[in-house]
Amino acid sequence: MDVHGYVLFRNAAGQEIIRKGGFQHNRNLRKGGAWDASAVQQLCEKVTVAVKEISPPAKVGGTPTEESAIAATAA
């Protein structure tokens, strides 16, 4: 049951945020699975916290950003 129906959330770097085995398995739907509102809420909270902790990606050097293009046009 762990492998069938699991859900896995990863961040943009590929690091695992949370994995919940059997979450979508028929036997678990109402008791800690996809039809259990509190289980869904727990997953959402965990992912929300993890996403908020991620700093924005660094800008690639040498590539003009929208802000620099606007500033150059205004100058």
Helices and strands as residue ranges (DSSP letters): E 7-10, E 16-20, G 26-28, H 37-53, H 66-74
